[in-house]
């Protein structure tokens, strides 16, 4: 019985290593992205080809940076390239920003009110925790009903010694074949701490 568990564990580890290697080889030609102007933002990741990126410190929130990532198309049926932004990274420098990790988890670990009257919610679908290059990531998936269809908002939170980071994506709910989603997942898998 113990031998069977051991063999299963070895096969699982081998499969995980193969998948990790495949993801790394798929992004090795992508450019690395980091914000060198702020040493506390000590991560880098691979930026998918043709994705545009814009970043700046937030004027009214000291220690906060907003990084907008724009794929050519957020959805396969998007007619004009670069018209929508469906991926955002928000970074908070520890000891400078007023960001509260506890308040963030209180908000994202349940349904999130999205209307002033409190009648509309982003409904929590699931949450998960996983690791990317030894960085612990917390994932929260919410469903938002809009006039143009259902949207899945996914939030990925992680931290380093010097900063908190939150990726937020907005993609049509249940969409299975979407190059932007596939590239985002590869990009997320390339995140690593730099110092």
N, C-alpha and C positions, 0 to 999 in steps of 0.2 A: 504493500500500500504506500509506504514512504517513497519507494523508488518511483512509482507512478507520479506522485506529486512533484518529485525532484525533476523528472523528465519534462513534465508539463511546465514547470517554472523555467527550465532551460530553454524550451521552445518559445515561451512567451518573451523571455529576455532577448533571444535571437531575433524574433520578429520586431521587437521594439528597436533594436539596434539597426536593423535593415531599414525600417521606416524613417528613423532619424537620419541615416545616411542619405536616403533618397531625398528628403526635404532639404538637406544641406546642399546636395549637388544641384537641385533645381534652382537654388537661389545664389549659387556661387558667382554668376555673371552679373547679378544685380549690384547696384551701387550701395555702399554703406551710408547710413544717415545717422548723424549725431548733431547735437547742439554744442559746439565748442565754445560759444560765447558765455555759457553758464556751466562752470565745472561741476556744480552740484547735480546737474542732469546727466548722470554718469551711465547712460545706456547708449547702445547703438543697435540698429537693425537694418536689414536689407530692404531697400525700396524697390517695389516692382517696376518693371520697365514702363515708361510713359506716364507714370503717376506723377502728378504735380504735388509739391509740398510748399507750405507757407507757414512761418512760425514767428512769434513775437511774444514778449512779455505782455501780460494783461495790464493795461494802464491803471485801472482802479483797484487792482488786487495785487499788492506786493508779493513777490515770490511765486506767482502763478504764470505759467506759459501755456499758450494754446497753439497746437500744431494741427493744421488742417491738411488732410491727405485726400487728394482728388484723383480717383482713377479715371481713365477715359470714359468709361460708362459704369454707372452703379448697377444698372440692370440691362439685360440683353436688348430690351426694346427701347432704350433711351435713344432718341434720334440725334441729338446734338452732343458731341463729345465735350467733356469737361464742364457740363452745365450744372451738374449736381455734385455736392460733397456728401459722402456717406460714411466717412471715417474721420474721427477726431481723436487726438491724443491731448489730454490735459495733464500738465505736470505741475507739481507744487514742491517748492524747495522747503525742506524741513527747517524749522526755527525762523523762517521768514514769512511763510504763507500762514494764513489763518485756517487752513484746511484741517478738518477734524475727521480722522479715520473712523472713529466711533459713530459720528453722525452720518457719515457716508454709508457705513454698513447698516445702520438703522434704516436708512432710506431705501437702499437698493435690495435689501433682503426680504422685501414684501411688495405688495402692490403700491405703485407710486401715483399720487394724485397729479393729474396733468391739466386740470381746468380750475379756474378761480372758484367756481361754485362747489368743487369737490365731488362732482358727479361722474367725471371721466377719470379712468385709471389706466396706467400701464400695468397690465396684469402679469405677475410673476409666473413664468412657465417652469423654470428650473434654475438651479444654481449648482456650481461644481468648483472643485479646486484641483489644480494640476501644476506641474512644474515644467518650466522651459529653461534649459541651460542653468539649472539649479536655482532659478527664481520661482518662488511660489506665486501663482496667479489664481485669483478668485474670479469666477465668471458668473454673471447674472443675466438671464435672458428674460425679457419682458415682451408682451404682445400689446401693440397699440392699434386700435381700430381707427382708421382715417376715412375720409370721403373717397379716397382713391384706392382703398384696399387695406388689408392688414399688413402691418410692419413689425418686424422683429428687431427690437433694440437690444443689442448685446453689449454688456459692460465688462471690461477686463481690468481688474485692479491688481497692481503689484507695487512693491517698494524696494528701494535700496537704502543704504545707510544715510543718504543725504536727500532723498526725494521720494514723493509719492507719484505714481503714474496711473492714469486711467484712459484706456482705449474705449471709445464708444462707436459702435457701428449701427447703421440703420439700413436694413435690406428688406425687400418684400418677404413676408412670412411664407415658409414652405417652398421657397425657390431652390431647386436642386442643382440646376446647371447654370452657374453664374461665375464668369471668370474673375470678377472683382472679389467675390467671396473666397474663391480658391486662392487668389493671390494674397488676400488679407491673411488667411490662415497660414500660408507659407511665411509671410512677413512676421506674423506674431511668433511663429516658431523660431525665428532668427534673432529675437531679442536677447541681448546679453549685456551684462554689467561690464563696464570698461575700466573702472578704477575703484 
